[in-house]
């Protein structure tokens, strides 16, 4: 008897092949048959009219802290994800010296906008080595499978202490210790090494991250830890700008930084994925990076490009972390009010007049994690408002490719008003739950045409969902649903991407990159990680603010509609949009782990 039998589904199997109608049987967490199946099962699902596809592999998340208290990986679980990868961008919580936990919390708060109070209250420490961390997480019940990258920043802090915090170079003894620790973690099952070198990544005190602009010698020495071990990968983020205020469009800087990454991948003999965005301050960089990856392939170096499914930016609301109204004194007077009361207070004509007449204050202060770009947005709001959009539900849910004619700037122009007035009035409406979507990156053309070109690049990996991070600013963990709904089914402003191709990107391609040959395809012998979806109902509703984090922490949550069920190892972890009690998730160690 089968454990599960799904009857009459339209199967999109993850290989890129055309959909076909079939039954799928599962036993002991593994797909046993695909075809016309006439057998008894403990549970049979009539899936006629629904689409069955593999579970999605999310290779870029920041659940490193949340995994210690949250069994479900929300909100990624609402978007078809069955395996997540943590430890990206070089930040994480292992290895850690006893008593040094606050350093890693400070780093995570600054880089990934997870409040210190949430991490202090929520995390249950009890490890020192990286393997101890992963094993402790594996011993906890979880809904989804997870993989773990060793974070470079944590590794540096463990070995070098305050010298790493000050950005000092590693000496020969430091490097020997780091290589030994990294090699042990990789052998025990870590899936690779996560790195980061970005001007925008700072600690909560405004300091550069410990691994910012480390030498090529350090990177290449770390790369030797991969020699002789089973398949593992490298991940990095780099804005290719050497110093604050440097001209990021300078090609020599790009070539130098890219060359360091390429050489590390060559020395390691392993692939690397680099975060890839169309940055507003460097509009040529994405083309340079796309071309460079192809040139690397010609030299036998495997460089992949981690690509977002939509614009990368922020959500502004009355209860989010950032809202430019915070720069105006008369608005700051009412910031402590609940959002609904604040919106009502904003409708007072006298307060409105005061806010709109005031000179804004500076929000970014040295020693805080508020980035200087916030003040840039305030100072240049009239121009930038053309890329800020009311976040309003439509027939297919939230529109992540809005036309500039619907922007705050365009609304203001049509009314003969200032953009700040239109911005203010939108937030003053209703119950205080309104959001404005500002796609800072990937929207330089006012649409997603460049994103489509990225997604179709032969070295692209869909990535950058950032689940668990930037909890008061974004909810890009819903990106897998955008990938499926927008690009395969609903896009109206340009060509779509065929459904089988979209599914292959979300499943087999990412699985293979991570070395996961047991999932990502619906076929006999494969792990039964699957999504059963009503594509006609697939949509992203308006995000909401919830306060369900430890210490009453706030975060933005965006659920979905259309997912009938998500299965991990044949067990339904989501049914009709609701999380079940099933906890089949495990630490998916790197293939052929030695421990």
JOLIN-V441792 format. One record per residue. N is the residue number from 0. SS is DSSP state (H for helix, E for strand, - for the rest). Layout:
{{N & SS} {N & SS}}
//
This chain:
{{0 & -} {1 & E} {2 & E} {3 & E} {4 & E} {5 & E} {6 & E} {7 & E} {8 & E} {9 & E} {10 & E} {11 & E} {12 & -} {13 & -} {14 & -} {15 & -} {16 & -} {17 & -} {18 & -} {19 & E} {20 & E} {21 & E} {22 & E} {23 & E} {24 & E} {25 & E} {26 & E} {27 & -} {28 & -} {29 & E} {30 & E} {31 & E} {32 & E} {33 & E} {34 & E} {35 & -} {36 & -} {37 & -} {38 & -} {39 & -} {40 & E} {41 & E} {42 & E} {43 & E} {44 & E} {45 & E} {46 & -} {47 & -} {48 & -} {49 & -} {50 & E} {51 & E} {52 & E} {53 & E} {54 & -} {55 & E} {56 & E} {57 & E} {58 & -} {59 & -} {60 & E} {61 & -} {62 & -} {63 & -} {64 & -} {65 & H} {66 & H} {67 & H} {68 & -} {69 & -} {70 & -} {71 & -} {72 & -} {73 & -} {74 & -} {75 & H} {76 & H} {77 & H} {78 & H} {79 & -} {80 & E} {81 & E} {82 & E} {83 & E} {84 & E} {85 & E} {86 & -} {87 & H} {88 & H} {89 & H} {90 & -} {91 & -} {92 & -} {93 & -} {94 & -} {95 & -} {96 & -} {97 & -} {98 & -} {99 & -} {100 & H} {101 & H} {102 & H} {103 & H} {104 & H} {105 & H} {106 & H} {107 & H} {108 & H} {109 & H} {110 & H} {111 & H} {112 & -} {113 & -} {114 & -} {115 & H} {116 & H} {117 & H} {118 & H} {119 & H} {120 & H} {121 & H} {122 & -} {123 & -} {124 & -} {125 & -} {126 & -} {127 & -} {128 & -} {129 & H} {130 & H} {131 & H} {132 & H} {133 & H} {134 & H} {135 & H} {136 & H} {137 & H} {138 & H} {139 & -} {140 & -} {141 & E} {142 & -} {143 & -} {144 & E} {145 & E} {146 & E} {147 & E} {148 & E} {149 & E} {150 & E} {151 & H} {152 & H} {153 & H} {154 & H} {155 & H} {156 & H} {157 & H} {158 & H} {159 & H} {160 & -} {161 & H} {162 & H} {163 & H} {164 & H} {165 & -} {166 & -} {167 & -} {168 & -} {169 & -} {170 & -} {171 & H} {172 & H} {173 & H} {174 & H} {175 & H} {176 & H} {177 & H} {178 & H} {179 & H} {180 & H} {181 & H} {182 & H} {183 & H} {184 & H} {185 & H} {186 & H} {187 & H} {188 & -} {189 & -} {190 & -} {191 & E} {192 & E} {193 & E} {194 & E} {195 & E} {196 & E} {197 & -} {198 & -} {199 & -} {200 & -} {201 & E} {202 & -} {203 & -} {204 & -} {205 & -} {206 & -} {207 & E} {208 & -} {209 & -} {210 & -} {211 & -} {212 & -} {213 & -} {214 & -} {215 & H} {216 & H} {217 & H} {218 & H} {219 & H} {220 & H} {221 & H} {222 & H} {223 & H} {224 & H} {225 & H} {226 & -} {227 & -} {228 & -} {229 & -} {230 & -} {231 & -} {232 & E} {233 & E} {234 & E} {235 & E} {236 & E} {237 & E} {238 & -} {239 & -} {240 & -} {241 & -} {242 & -} {243 & -} {244 & -} {245 & -} {246 & -} {247 & -} {248 & -} {249 & -} {250 & H} {251 & H} {252 & H} {253 & H} {254 & H} {255 & H} {256 & H} {257 & H} {258 & H} {259 & H} {260 & H} {261 & H} {262 & H} {263 & H} {264 & H} {265 & H} {266 & H} {267 & H} {268 & -} {269 & -} {270 & -} {271 & E} {272 & E} {273 & E} {274 & E} {275 & E} {276 & -} {277 & -} {278 & -} {279 & -} {280 & -} {281 & -} {282 & -} {283 & -} {284 & H} {285 & H} {286 & H} {287 & H} {288 & H} {289 & H} {290 & H} {291 & H} {292 & H} {293 & H} {294 & H} {295 & H} {296 & H} {297 & H} {298 & -} {299 & -} {300 & -} {301 & -} {302 & E} {303 & E} {304 & E} {305 & E} {306 & E} {307 & -} {308 & -} {309 & -} {310 & -} {311 & E} {312 & E} {313 & E} {314 & E} {315 & E} {316 & E} {317 & -} {318 & -} {319 & -} {320 & -} {321 & -} {322 & -} {323 & H} {324 & H} {325 & H} {326 & H} {327 & -} {328 & H} {329 & H} {330 & H} {331 & H} {332 & -} {333 & -} {334 & -} {335 & -} {336 & -} {337 & -} {338 & H} {339 & H} {340 & H} {341 & H} {342 & H} {343 & H} {344 & H} {345 & H} {346 & -} {347 & -} {348 & H} {349 & H} {350 & H} {351 & H} {352 & H} {353 & H} {354 & H} {355 & H} {356 & H} {357 & -} {358 & -} {359 & -} {360 & -} {361 & -} {362 & -} {363 & -} {364 & -} {365 & -} {366 & -} {367 & -} {368 & -} {369 & -} {370 & -} {371 & -} {372 & H} {373 & H} {374 & H} {375 & H} {376 & H} {377 & H} {378 & H} {379 & -} {380 & H} {381 & H} {382 & H} {383 & H} {384 & H} {385 & H} {386 & H} {387 & E} {388 & E} {389 & E} {390 & -} {391 & -} {392 & E} {393 & E} {394 & -} {395 & -} {396 & E} {397 & E} {398 & -} {399 & -} {400 & -} {401 & -} {402 & -} {403 & H} {404 & H} {405 & H} {406 & E} {407 & H} {408 & H} {409 & H} {410 & H} {411 & H} {412 & H} {413 & H} {414 & H} {415 & -} {416 & -} {417 & -} {418 & H} {419 & H} {420 & H} {421 & H} {422 & H} {423 & H} {424 & H} {425 & H} {426 & H} {427 & H} {428 & -} {429 & -} {430 & -} {431 & -} {432 & -} {433 & -} {434 & E} {435 & E} {436 & E} {437 & E} {438 & E} {439 & E} {440 & E} {441 & -} {442 & -} {443 & -} {444 & -} {445 & -} {446 & -} {447 & -} {448 & H} {449 & H} {450 & H} {451 & H} {452 & H} {453 & H} {454 & H} {455 & -} {456 & -} {457 & -} {458 & -} {459 & E} {460 & E} {461 & E} {462 & -} {463 & -} {464 & -} {465 & -} {466 & E} {467 & -} {468 & -} {469 & -} {470 & -} {471 & -} {472 & -} {473 & -} {474 & -} {475 & H} {476 & H} {477 & H} {478 & H} {479 & H} {480 & H} {481 & H} {482 & H} {483 & H} {484 & H} {485 & H} {486 & H} {487 & H} {488 & H} {489 & H} {490 & -} {491 & -} {492 & -} {493 & -} {494 & -} {495 & -} {496 & -} {497 & -} {498 & H} {499 & H} {500 & H} {501 & H} {502 & H} {503 & H} {504 & H} {505 & H} {506 & H} {507 & H} {508 & H} {509 & H} {510 & H} {511 & H} {512 & H} {513 & -} {514 & -} {515 & -} {516 & -} {517 & -} {518 & -} {519 & -} {520 & -} {521 & -} {522 & -} {523 & -} {524 & -} {525 & -} {526 & E} {527 & -} {528 & -} {529 & E} {530 & E} {531 & E} {532 & E} {533 & -} {534 & H} {535 & H} {536 & H} {537 & -} {538 & E} {539 & E} {540 & -} {541 & -} {542 & -} {543 & E} {544 & E} {545 & E} {546 & E} {547 & E} {548 & E} {549 & H} {550 & H} {551 & H} {552 & E} {553 & E} {554 & E} {555 & E} {556 & E} {557 & -} {558 & -} {559 & -} {560 & E} {561 & -} {562 & E} {563 & E} {564 & E} {565 & E} {566 & E} {567 & E} {568 & -} {569 & -} {570 & E} {571 & E} {572 & E} {573 & E} {574 & E} {575 & -} {576 & -} {577 & E} {578 & E} {579 & -} {580 & -} {581 & -} {582 & -} {583 & -} {584 & E} {585 & -} {586 & E} {587 & -} {588 & -} {589 & -} {590 & -} {591 & -} {592 & -} {593 & -} {594 & -}}
//
